[in-house]
């Protein structure tokens, strides 16, 4: 017989002999709430001289809500406590129905100890919390799981995949995610190629050769895009739908370039030089500009799309790129344009808005093969060496914009993988699981990385 249960039975017997006939003893009970008190967290800090030491902070555990699954009798916090939390010494308050008594089962035996809000409990592993009815007739056993992050949220970890000889001769590349596969379109300066790997793999690559004998041009990487789960390519004025080795001719739109995509739209340049957009790749309409078309990029064009926080039905599309070096040799910075795609709007799209380059802004260097991807709350940008009047070193840093492409800063969370090597060509893409993929020309290196906090799962919060 456990310590607590014996105590409850004795207490019930004493109460039963009382002359107070107004006392009511309830047969049912349950846990109604579980709340943590003050919690200690330990983490490593670095002094100015580089010396590392352990720091301690105390925070209120009550800000982390615990959910109670009465059917499965589980209690847990869907939002994990911060990394470094001392889960071995937690103070908690447990509220019960009908004033049921609470006990906590030992970790090493069947003994159940009376719970006290003054004593800390080791919740570094699941614990059994038992609540007893007032009349001692029954009890409910709950499993309490206190979730604590086991990773530092802002650590970005790169993992090296197998080096692939497929990319060693490529001098220009573009990465795209379509469905469950990562595609890399490349050029060796003479002809084009297309490879893919499963997003769960990254070590084994398949080369896709059109089953209709279509020859892939060197400019394929500049004329390929993904929209609504369909991979498109523009070759010699014809638009093709790609499904592995199977290429289907979709039509002959009057296009000279297929630039990219965003928010379910395709973007291109018509044969007359007009910038156009399309939903299906067949019907193209001119897009509006709020500034001189001479400010539009003509090379290294990249699109990054993210949802607007103020409107669930609207997306912000940020376009970056470079103007031709021959025409604008003095440019030091890339150019950035932004537009909003709104599903509730009549035509679905707004105009492209030019982002000015003010002297006090943090601008994005004019780098060869400049590529951007939406990531987390911002946009990441990476490029090879500077072109024109830009003297940036290739792959010196990853840039991050948190204001929709206006300013580009360095972020200590995002660094290049150690040992990265490239001939200047690379492909950068992001998948639905928030993994960044980086493939290097020359070395053939394949890297995959993710910010820890973007990989954390959401635990069920509501039971119906």
Secondary structure, DSSP 8 states (H G I E B T S, - for coil): --HHHHHHHHHHHHHHT-S-TT----S---EEEEEE-EEEEEEEEE-TTS-EEEEEEEEEGGGS--EEETTTTEEE-SS-B-TTB-TTSB-EEEEEGGG-EEEEE-SSSS-EEE--TTS-B--SS-EEEEEE-TTSS-EEEEEEE--B-SS-TT-EEEEE----GGGTT-SEEEEEEETTEEEEEEE-SSBEEEEEEETT-SS--EE---TT----BGGGGGSEEEETTEEEEEETTEEEEEETTEEEEEE--SEEEEEEEETTEEEEEETTS-EEEESSSSS-EE--BSS-GGGS--EEEEEEEEEETTEEEEEEEEEEEE--TTT-TT--B-EEEEEEEETTSSSSB--BEE----TTS---B-BTT-EEEEETTEEEEE-SSB-TT----TTS--EEESSTTS--EE-TT----TT---SS-EEEEE-TT--EEEEETTT--EEEEEEGGGG---------
